[in-house]
């Protein structure tokens, strides 16, 4: 069958409009009545294999972790062969994709590479490396995750790097974010640097951990989130709209001396989804994550997750609980957990919860 050129152009135009509308619909579903509220999920290269299980449409931002300089000041990302596919899948879901640089696992060798890359004579070249990388892979921004194990090495080089990187990213239509501690920032992290970020992901977890066997207990209690809010909005005077509240999708197992994913924790017993503590394992279950999401809706500009690949990809998903809480059409304090009532006896299935303002049809308030 033959078609006229005009007819073919009409088909192509219709397809483009359809794709554009689909992406707009996804974004509208994400934001609901809470326009601008961010849901930032970090994805480590070790969990790239889980990308098709993650409900990306429930995020607004996907942060890929991590890239670092080499000895020659080149930006190195170890899973570069898979990055284009990850970015494409994020964009198809209507998600902005950032590359996170540095990270918590910086050893002395990497710290030396960073120190060299941020020197005044080499910094422009390194920033150009970063910009070129974002352009090559169609990334939407850069997340600066310079933490406690690197900042003492680079000290006063931090602020000029952040400000110059911000200028370069903004000039190319890209954004810049950061991951920073709850409180007690290093003096080199100046107010000028903080104001350069489009938003800041506050890491409200690891108050204690397996590296502190003498302090066994919750590593991400609700009070820690309140402490973060006080520090960042009152002491550092950062507008709450620029802050995301970080939550953990993992626990600390003080007995086995290891990190353990939320998924592994509830594999042992699905009822663990409603707890924060099992033996000497401390984590955040659904009730705590929902409570923190409510706090984020009231007092922060978003919520951040480390690490999205640690979730349970089923009805007990923490990401799903976050998303349902965000999009419930009522004030946060009215949001309640209900449970799928399979046989209509008024007792719901605890393995099939939903966060809602009022009891949906086919659900029960009891489990």
C-alpha positions in Angstrom: 0.0 0.0 0.0 1.3 3.5 -0.9 0.8 6.7 1.1 1.2 10.3 0.1 4.1 12.2 1.7 1.5 14.5 3.5 -0.2 11.4 4.9 3.1 10.0 6.2 4.0 13.4 7.8 0.5 13.4 9.5 1.1 10.0 11.0 4.6 11.0 12.3 3.2 14.2 13.8 0.4 12.3 15.5 3.0 9.8 17.0 5.1 12.7 18.4 2.1 14.4 20.0 1.0 11.0 21.5 4.5 10.5 23.0 4.5 14.1 24.4 1.1 13.7 25.9 2.0 10.4 27.5 5.0 11.9 29.2 2.9 14.9 30.4 0.3 12.5 31.8 3.0 10.6 33.7 4.3 13.8 35.2 0.8 14.9 36.1 0.1 11.6 37.8 3.4 12.0 39.8 2.8 15.5 41.0 -1.0 15.4 41.6 -2.0 18.4 43.8 1.5 18.7 45.3 3.3 20.3 42.3 7.0 20.4 42.7 7.3 17.8 45.5 10.4 15.7 44.7 10.8 12.0 45.0 14.5 11.3 44.5 15.7 7.7 44.3 19.4 6.8 44.2 20.3 3.8 42.1 23.8 2.2 42.6 25.5 0.5 39.6 25.3 -2.8 41.5 21.5 -2.7 41.2 21.2 -1.7 37.5 20.0 -5.3 36.9 16.8 -4.4 38.8 15.9 -1.4 36.7 12.9 -3.1 35.1 11.4 -4.0 38.5 11.6 -0.5 39.9 8.4 1.5 39.4 10.2 4.5 38.0 7.0 6.5 37.3 6.7 6.9 41.1 9.9 9.0 41.2 10.6 12.5 40.0 14.4 12.1 40.0 16.7 9.1 39.5 20.3 9.7 40.8 22.8 7.2 39.3 25.7 6.5 41.7 28.7 7.1 41.4 31.3 8.7 39.1 34.8 9.9 40.1 37.9 11.4 38.5 40.9 9.3 37.6 44.6 10.3 38.0 44.4 12.3 34.8 41.2 14.2 35.8 38.9 12.3 33.5 35.4 11.5 34.8 35.1 7.7 35.2 31.8 5.8 35.6 32.3 2.1 35.9 29.1 1.0 34.3 29.2 3.4 31.4 28.2 0.7 28.9 24.8 0.5 30.6 24.2 4.1 31.4 22.4 5.1 28.1 19.8 2.4 28.6 19.2 3.5 32.3 18.8 7.1 31.3 16.4 6.2 28.4 14.2 4.2 30.8 14.1 7.0 33.3 13.1 9.5 30.6 10.5 7.2 29.3 8.9 7.2 32.8 9.0 11.0 32.9 11.9 11.0 35.4 14.8 13.4 35.5 18.1 11.5 35.6 21.1 12.9 37.5 24.6 11.5 37.8 25.9 11.5 41.3 29.6 12.1 41.8 32.0 11.1 44.6 30.0 9.1 47.2 30.6 7.6 50.6 33.2 5.0 49.5 36.1 7.4 48.8 39.5 5.9 49.7 42.8 7.7 50.0 43.6 7.1 46.3 40.4 8.6 45.0 40.7 11.4 47.5 44.1 12.3 46.0 42.5 12.3 42.5 39.8 14.6 43.7 42.3 16.9 45.2 44.2 17.2 42.0 41.1 17.6 39.8 39.8 20.5 42.0 43.0 22.6 41.9 42.5 26.0 40.3 44.6 25.0 37.2 42.8 21.7 36.6 39.3 22.5 37.8 38.0 24.0 34.5 39.1 20.9 32.6 37.4 18.6 35.1 34.2 20.6 35.0 34.2 20.5 31.2 34.6 16.7 31.6 31.4 16.6 33.7 29.5 18.9 31.3 30.5 16.8 28.3 29.5 13.6 30.1 26.0 15.1 30.9 25.6 16.1 27.2 26.8 12.7 25.9 24.3 10.8 28.0 21.5 13.3 28.0 21.6 13.6 31.7 19.4 16.3 33.4 21.9 17.2 36.2 24.7 16.4 38.5 24.4 15.4 42.2 27.5 16.3 44.3 27.9 13.7 47.0 31.1 14.9 48.6 30.9 13.4 52.1 32.9 13.2 55.4 35.7 11.0 53.9 36.5 13.5 51.1 35.7 17.0 52.4 38.7 17.1 54.9 41.0 16.5 51.9 39.6 19.1 49.5 38.6 21.7 52.2 38.5 25.2 50.7 38.3 23.8 47.1 34.7 22.7 47.7 32.9 26.0 47.3 34.6 27.3 44.2 34.1 23.8 42.6 30.4 23.8 43.4 29.8 27.4 42.3 31.7 27.0 39.0 30.0 23.6 38.3 26.6 25.2 39.0 27.3 28.0 36.5 28.4 25.6 33.8 25.5 23.3 34.4 22.9 26.1 34.4 24.5 27.5 31.2 23.7 24.2 29.6 20.2 23.8 30.9 21.2 21.3 33.6 20.6 21.2 37.3 22.8 20.6 40.4 21.9 19.0 43.7 23.8 17.6 46.7 23.7 14.9 49.3 24.6 16.3 52.8 24.5 15.3 56.4 21.8 15.9 59.0 23.9 18.5 60.9 27.4 19.6 61.8 28.7 20.3 58.3 32.4 20.7 57.7 33.3 24.5 57.8 34.4 24.3 54.1 30.8 23.7 53.1 29.9 27.4 53.0 26.5 29.1 52.7 27.6 30.2 49.2 27.9 26.6 48.2 24.6 25.6 49.8 22.8 28.4 47.9 24.3 27.2 44.6 22.4 24.0 44.7 19.0 23.7 43.1 18.1 21.3 45.9 19.8 19.4 48.7 19.2 15.7 49.6 19.6 15.5 53.4 20.9 12.0 54.4 18.7 11.4 57.5 20.0 7.9 58.3 23.2 6.2 59.7 22.9 8.0 63.0 24.6 4.9 64.2 25.6 1.7 62.4 27.6 -1.5 62.3 30.8 0.6 62.6 29.6 1.6 66.1 29.0 -1.8 67.9 28.8 0.0 71.2 25.8 2.1 70.0 23.2 -0.6 69.0 19.9 0.9 68.1 17.8 2.8 65.4 19.9 4.5 62.8 17.0 6.5 61.3 14.5 7.4 64.0 11.7 10.0 63.4 13.4 12.4 65.8 16.5 12.4 63.6 14.3 13.8 60.8 13.0 16.6 63.1 16.6 17.4 64.0 17.5 17.7 60.3 14.6 20.1 59.7 15.6 22.3 62.6 19.3 22.4 61.6 18.7 23.1 57.9 15.8 25.6 58.0 16.8 27.4 61.2 20.6 27.3 61.5 21.5 27.1 57.8 18.5 29.1 56.7 17.9 26.9 53.6 14.3 27.2 52.3 12.4 24.0 53.0 11.5 23.8 49.3 15.1 23.2 48.5 15.4 20.2 50.9 14.5 16.6 50.5 14.2 14.3 53.5 16.4 11.2 53.1 15.0 7.8 54.1 16.7 4.4 54.2 15.5 1.3 52.3 18.0 -0.8 54.2 18.8 -1.7 57.8 21.9 -2.3 60.0 22.3 -5.8 61.3 24.4 -5.4 64.4 24.6 -9.2 65.0 25.8 -10.2 61.6 27.7 -6.9 61.2 26.3 -6.1 57.8 23.9 -3.9 55.8 20.7 -5.6 54.9 18.1 -4.5 52.3 14.5 -3.9 53.2 13.6 -6.6 50.7 15.7 -9.2 52.6 14.3 -8.2 55.9 10.7 -8.8 54.9 11.6 -12.0 53.0 12.1 -13.5 56.4 8.7 -12.5 57.6 6.3 -10.2 55.7 5.1 -8.8 59.1 8.5 -7.2 59.4 7.2 -4.6 56.9 5.3 -3.0 59.9 8.2 -3.0 62.2 11.4 -1.0 62.6 13.4 -3.6 64.6 13.9 -7.3 64.4 16.4 -8.7 66.9 19.5 -6.5 66.3 18.4 -5.4 62.9 17.2 -1.7 62.7 15.5 -0.2 59.7 12.3 1.7 58.7 9.2 -0.2 57.9 6.0 1.0 56.2 4.5 3.0 59.2 7.8 4.9 59.7 8.2 5.6 56.0 4.7 6.9 55.8 5.1 9.0 58.9 8.3 10.6 57.4 6.6 11.1 54.1 3.9 13.1 55.9 6.6 15.2 57.6 8.2 15.7 54.2 4.9 16.9 52.7 4.5 19.4 55.5 8.0 20.6 56.1 10.3 19.6 53.2 10.3 20.0 49.4 10.6 16.3 48.8 11.7 12.9 49.9 14.9 11.1 49.0 15.6 7.3 49.0 18.9 5.4 49.5 18.8 3.0 47.8 15.9 2.3 45.5 17.2 -1.2 44.5 16.8 -2.3 48.1 13.0 -2.1 48.0 10.5 -4.9 47.9 8.9 -4.9 44.4 5.5 -6.0 45.5 2.5 -4.7 47.5 4.8 -4.1 50.5 7.0 -1.7 48.5 8.2 1.3 50.5 8.3 3.4 47.3 4.6 2.5 46.7 3.7 3.6 50.2 5.5 6.9 49.7 3.8 7.4 46.4 0.3 6.6 47.7 0.9 9.0 50.7 2.0 11.8 48.4 -1.0 11.5 46.1 -3.7 11.0 48.7 -6.1 13.9 48.1 -6.3 15.1 51.7 -4.1 16.7 54.4 -1.3 14.4 55.5 -2.7 13.9 59.0 -5.8 12.3 57.5 -4.0 9.6 55.5 -4.5 6.1 56.9 -3.3 2.6 56.0 -6.0 0.2 54.8 -5.7 -3.5 53.7 -7.2 -5.5 50.8 -10.3 -7.4 52.1 -10.3 -10.4 49.8 -13.4 -12.1 51.3 -15.4 -9.2 52.7 -15.2 -10.2 56.3 -13.8 -6.8 57.4 -10.3 -8.2 58.0 -7.8 -7.1 55.4 -4.6 -8.8 54.1 -1.6 -7.2 55.7 0.5 -8.1 52.7 -1.7 -5.8 50.5 -1.8 -2.4 52.1 -2.7 1.0 50.6 -2.4 4.6 51.9 -5.6 6.6 51.4 -7.8 9.3 52.9 -10.9 7.1 53.3 -11.4 3.4 53.1 -11.4 2.4 49.4 -14.0 -0.2 48.2 -12.8 -3.7 48.8 -10.4 -2.7 51.7 -10.6 -2.9 55.5 -9.2 -0.8 58.3 -8.2 -3.9 60.2 -5.6 -6.6 59.4 
